[in-house]
Amino acid sequence: MLQAAAKTVLFLACYAVVVTAANVFLKLSADAGGVWLFLAFQAGGNLAGLAGVLLYTGLLRGMPLHTAFPLSRGVGVLGVQLAASLLVFHEAFKPTEAVGAVVVAAGIILVGMGAGRQENRKRPAGGGGGW
């Protein structure tokens, strides 16, 4: 069970990185001056997005959809809001947005805690796969 939890954390961390990278590339493409630069950033954003889809599919192999979806979207929101917006683009961060980030982080923690309890439940025969 510990290996599955470690793999889930690794998949979520990688997912957050590639989804954040995809959003950075797509934002850069929106601001690109020339066609070739626009296309290059679009390609980078879409390749990173494909990697995100593949990692999300890996998450779904080890956890139910109702758990994987909020966890993956939550870490994506935090990655884009905190890393891309603040560190890469130096965008303004309002107090209400900080509160929103805290609420998202709290939601991720709550969903993750619920997922740990669900792993202890017995899965129906033929109804679930593992890693």
Secondary structure, 3 states (H helix, E strand, C coil): CHHHHHHHHHHHHHHHHHHHHHHHHHHHHHCCCCHHHHHHHHHHHHHHHHHHHHHHHHHHHHCCHHHHHHHHHHHHHHHHHHHHHHHHCCCCCCHHHHHHHHHHHHHHHHHHHHHHHHHCCCCCCCCCCCC
